[in-house]
Amino acid sequence: MAGRYQLVDVARGCALAAMILYHATWFAADYRLVEVPITTDLSWRVFQKSIASSFFALVGVGLHLAVMLGFSRRRYLIRLAKVGGCALVVTATSALLDPSRLTTFGILHAITAASILALPLALAPRWLAGILGVALVVLGVGFSDPVFNNPWLSWIGLTTRSTPTFDHQPLLPWLGVVALGVAAGKTLLPDDAARLSRWHSDALLPRMLARAGRHSLLIYMGHVPALMITMEMLIRL
């Protein structure tokens, strides 16, 4: 497909596969089909954070590629509207399922905001994107203050307490990971002549992962209801 790199699509496909595995386990535990300490066990928490990190880093890589390949305001705004619209659908769905666990700033909300805020970095030197990325990650991980516990400020990510929700992925530190993704894209995929830019495989697994990666938003929106229907069927067996 013109204007796409198979390597990036495969990476998205791998992130999607890991996400579906994690969410399938989460729902199975939530429906009490299995006993897995998915919200408290360190290994599961690291797994979840690594999946989120890969998605946000790939957002940064995508911003770099959008600029490098010839920025189209129309394509950018259409993509932004799709992600932002799906984020609103997630919020509305969570309100119907369980208002006590309302999703107000989940991964799609964070990706929408980061796609706007990090776009200028795609035009900046890679060292600036890298330094800013590290600074934002350190700030998001190492600083918190009770003033950010206000519901109107919790989306920033500097709270001192957690809020019950289906999904909460605040702006910090994830904006920093997006910035690091921009820097990584500039380093590894600087132009069409770069070795990784030309990587391609006709093997079945990479082609399947790449196809999934090209439809990541559709798969993200569809996998949760599919998993919920599956769990409902299993508990009725």
ABEGO torsion letter per residue (X at the ends): XBGBBAAAAAAAAAAAAAAAAAAAAAAAAAAGABBBBAAABAAAAAAAAAAAAAAAAAAAAAAAAAAAAGBBAAAAAAAAAAAAAAAAAAAAAAAAABAAABBABBAAAAAAAAAAAAAAAAABBAAAAAAAAAAAAAAAAABBBAAAABAAAAAAGABABBBBBABBBBAOAAAAAAAAAAAAAAAABABAABAAAABBBABAAAAAAAAAAAAAAAAAAAAAAAAAAAAAAAAAX
